[in-house]
């Protein structure tokens, strides 16, 4: 079955799930964790992506965010590509770090915001990484500690989360913590992982009820919300698809950027694309690669194709630029 396109309208609430390839680790130690979190925050700030809740586990991560003006895809490409390059370089490994396609679930904010914040923030307790809620309050690799005020990240919108629980900060924090405590024993919540008939309706009981009544509802595996919410999102996606990216694909963006830089630097673009290294061509190629990956979020493989070299060569070039 072919993969479905992203639902990626700016300003949309997404539950993002990132997994290591073949369920492998995405962080090995404290340094990796710090790099993962700091890069997530930096790219979120750069792309005006708002993060509300998150949890970094050993082989996966959850993020609840509102996409910026360029949608969630640019944020995720820049975030994951940059982190993977640093991780591979540090651990002397090659190849993919993450599953090729992260999971992105568009969420009905009114119905699910509070539950999603709680569910994401309880991940460390469900996995027994921390044993008590008091430990979770101060656990640095989860957004719960920020909401509780024990950690600070300027890029995490703590105030908006607390606004769902009360008008004054102290009261809101107490209500929020009690709400999290009430959910601590719930275990996994498959209906919160997005889409499908069961998830769109909120569980099997609702599905069975509608079957008895012989009713139908619109569902989509990319969406967490009611049938009406799914319909609204799909209509908006269809409308955007008609007008989106005319002559402005990733490939065309990269090609135009390369042409402009070559013209400015007085470099033959054809030679650069054929892998030539003479004179300043190698240095300019490295600079172009760095900008295309870091600033535009274009995948390494596409940058390599555009510049006539291997993906490994692009990765090494970006690392050299990062060290200067």
Secondary structure as GFF3:
##gff-version 3
##sequence-region A 1 324
A	DSSP	beta_strand	13	19	.	.	.	ID=ss1
A	DSSP	three_ten_helix	21	23	.	.	.	ID=ss2
A	DSSP	alpha_helix	30	46	.	.	.	ID=ss3
A	DSSP	beta_strand	50	56	.	.	.	ID=ss4
A	DSSP	beta_strand	60	66	.	.	.	ID=ss5
A	DSSP	alpha_helix	71	91	.	.	.	ID=ss6
A	DSSP	beta_strand	103	107	.	.	.	ID=ss7
A	DSSP	alpha_helix	109	121	.	.	.	ID=ss8
A	DSSP	alpha_helix	123	126	.	.	.	ID=ss9
A	DSSP	alpha_helix	133	137	.	.	.	ID=ss10
A	DSSP	alpha_helix	144	147	.	.	.	ID=ss11
A	DSSP	alpha_helix	158	163	.	.	.	ID=ss12
A	DSSP	alpha_helix	169	182	.	.	.	ID=ss13
A	DSSP	three_ten_helix	190	192	.	.	.	ID=ss14
A	DSSP	alpha_helix	196	201	.	.	.	ID=ss15
A	DSSP	alpha_helix	204	212	.	.	.	ID=ss16
A	DSSP	beta_strand	223	224	.	.	.	ID=ss17
A	DSSP	alpha_helix	227	243	.	.	.	ID=ss18
A	DSSP	alpha_helix	250	265	.	.	.	ID=ss19
A	DSSP	alpha_helix	269	273	.	.	.	ID=ss20
A	DSSP	alpha_helix	281	294	.	.	.	ID=ss21
A	DSSP	alpha_helix	300	307	.	.	.	ID=ss22
A	DSSP	alpha_helix	311	323	.	.	.	ID=ss23
###
